[in-house]
Amino acid sequence: MTSARFAEIAHDVRERIALGEFGLTGAMESESELCSRYAVSRPTVRRALEQLRVEGLVESRHGAGWFVIGAAFHQRLALGTFRHASSAVSEAGRHLSRRVVEFRFGSAPPPVSSLLHLEPSVDVLHARSVRTVDGEGLDVVREWVPAQLGREVSLADATDPGIWASLARAGQRIASVHQTITAGLASALDADLLQTSAGVPLLLVRRVARDPHGIPIALSDHRYLAHRFALEVEFNSGPAATASEPPGLRAVAP
């Protein structure tokens, strides 16, 4: 059990590194904070960190703690109009449905509070759901919304039309969406919800929605089955275009 648990922790931290959760300094939580986060002993956390050290992702600095040194490169793309996966599913003549498996108010993990610009004491609405297309798994979604806004959303709303659409219906305008895209593997929970095998490739997409003032109002993490979802990018040439760096990009979710 310990061996499997340390590997799970290493995998989760690896994904957090890829998603850029540790900021510009790369400073990680202390070992004791990691023990609390994952509900494991210090030897298990250290074994996970040592595995990441071997992979060249983290290092320990005497008296300062653990730091990320192998974070993924995040290139900013000039994106066009944001589209939800549901629009692409509809265009393909298929039916998308959502089953909410977790819906509660409470405290948020520190990275979530940071991304939503919230004080640690501020509660959020957290929902976890699985989406299927004609009965076949598409993705597992985790969503967080500040409790002040989330109180307008019911469990029925979270199921249909969804939290973001419910916020818009309540008058919350989403002016921009920032996406972070990376790769991952299905955890045991992902596999159970998506009716697949643990370890299958996933496309991880983190989306932060902001209002017209630039204030974050919603965060969602999508764990798509990689063989079922892709993001296409179209390069448009222009006066300043070069063969290696086109000036404009347009994202399309099929």
N, C-alpha and C positions, 0 to 999 in steps of 0.2 A: 504493500500500500504506500509506504514512504517513497519507494522508488518511483511509482507512478505519479505521486503527488508532486514531487520535485520537478518532474518533466512537465506536468500541467502548469506549474507556476512559471517555469522558464518559458513555456510557449506563450502564456498570457503576457509576460513582461516583454517578450520579443514583439508581440503585436502592438503593445503600447508604445514601444520604441518606434516602430514603423509608422504609427499614427501621430507621432510627434508630441506625445503627452508630457515629456520631461523638459520642454522649453529650451531656450537658447543656451542656458548654462549646463544642461544635461544632468542636473542634480536629481538624484532619486530619493525616495523615502528612506528613512533609516531602516536597519535590519529589524528593529523592534516594531516599527510601523508596518513593515511588510509581513511580519509574523501575525500581526493583528488583522491586517487586510485579508490574508489567506487562511487564517485560523490554523496555523501550523507552528511547529517548533523552530527555533533558530537554526539547528543543523540542517533542516529541510530547506529553509530559505537560503542558507549559505551554499548548499549543494546546487541549487538552481542558479545562484549568482555566479558560482564558479563555472558552471556550464556555459553561461553567457560570456564569461571572461575568456574561456577557451575559444569561443566563436568570434572574439574580437569586438563584441558589442558593448561591454562595460569594463570599467576598471575601478579598483579600490584605491583611494587616496588617504594616506595616513592622517588621522585626526579630522577628516572631512567627510568620509563616507563613500558611497558608490556613485559613479557618474557614467552616463552614456557617452561612448566614444565612437560608436559605429551606427549612428542614426541614419535613416533613409534620406536620400536627397529629395526635397520637395520643390518641384518646379512650378511656378505660377503660370497658369494657362489663361489666355483670353477666351473666356467662355461665353457662349451665346445664351439664349433663353433657357432657363432651367425647366426640365421636364421630369415628371414622376414616372416610375416604372409602369404604373397602372395605365398610362396613356399608350405606351408601346404595346402592352398586353392587349388593350382594346383594339388597337390598330391591326393586330395580328388575328383578330376575331376570336380571342380566347377570353376566359372569365377568370378574374383574380378575386380571391376571397381572403379574409383575415380572421384568425382566431386569437383572441387575447388570452394569454396564459398567466399574466401577472399585471396587476393594476393597483397601485398603492401610493400614498403620500408619505414622505419621510425625508431623512437627510440624504444628501447625494455624496458619492465618492469625491474626494478633493479635485481630481482632474475635471469632473463634470461641473462642479461649482466654479472652477477657474474658467472653463470655456463659456459658461453662461454668465460670467462676471457677477457671481453671487457670493455673499459672505457665507462661511461654512455653516452658520446657524440657520440659514434660510432653507426651508423645506422645498421639495420639488415633487411633482407628479412623475412617477416612473411607471412605464408600461413595457411589457415584453410580449411580442406576438409572433406568430408564424404565418407567413403568407403562402398560399398555394395557387397554382394555375391549373384549372380543371382537375383539381385533386392531387396534383403533383407538387412537391415542395419547391419553393422559389428562394425564400430567404427567411432568416430570423431577424427581427427588428427590436432594438431597445431604444426607447424614447424617454427624454427628460424635458420637462417644462417647469418653469418657476411656478410654485404653488398658487401664487396670486392669479396667474393666467389659467392654470390647470383646473381650478375650481369650476370653470365654465364647461369642463369636459367630463362627460359621464362614461361609464364603461361601454354603454351602447354606442356612444359617439366614437370612442376609440376603435370600436369594431367596424363601424361604418357611419360616416365616410372616412374616419381616421382622425388622428389628433391634429395634424397640420391643417387639414381641411376644416375641422371643427373650429380651430382658432381663427381661420380666415372668415368663416361664417359668423363668428362672434365679433368681427370687426378688426381683428389683428392683421394688419397688412404685412406680408412677407416681401420685403423689398430686394433682398439679396440672399443667396445661399452659397456658403463656402464648402467645397467638397475636398476631402482627403481620401485618396484611393490607394490601397495596397493589397497584398496577398496574405492569405492565412490558411489554416487547416481547421476542419470541423472538430469541435470538442465533443465529448460524450453527450452533453446536453443538446448541442446543435444537431448531432446525428439523430437523437431521439425525436426531436421536434420535426426534422426534415425527412425522417424515415430513410436515412442513409447510413453510411458507415463512418465511424470516427476516423479522422485523418484525411478525408477527401478534400481537394482544393476548394478554397472559398475566395471570393472577391469581397474585400472589406471596404465599405464606403461609409465614411463619417460625414454627416451634413450638419452644418450650423446655420440656422435661419436667423436673419436679422431684420429688424423693422426699419422704417425710413430714416431713423436717427442713428442707425448702426448698432443698436442695442440687441444682443442675442436674446431670442425669445423661445427657441426650441433647439434641441440637439437630438439627432438620431444616429444610431449605428446599425448599418445593414450588413448582414452576413449572407451574401448570395452564394448559391451553388455555382461554382465557376463555369460549369458546363451548361448552365441554363441562363446566364446573364452576361452581357458585355456592354461596354461603353465605347461607342465609336467616336472618333475625333476627325473632323474634316479640316484640312489646312487650306486657307485661302491666300493666294498670292497677292502682292501689292507692290507699289513702287519701291519699297525698301526691302523686299523679300530677297532672301538668299536661299541657296539649295539646302543649307543646313538649319536655318532658323526662319521658318515662315512666320509672318507677323500676327496672324489671327487664327484662332481655333474655335470650332463650334462643337459642343458635346451633344451627342444624340444617344438616348437610352433605348435600345431595341426591345 
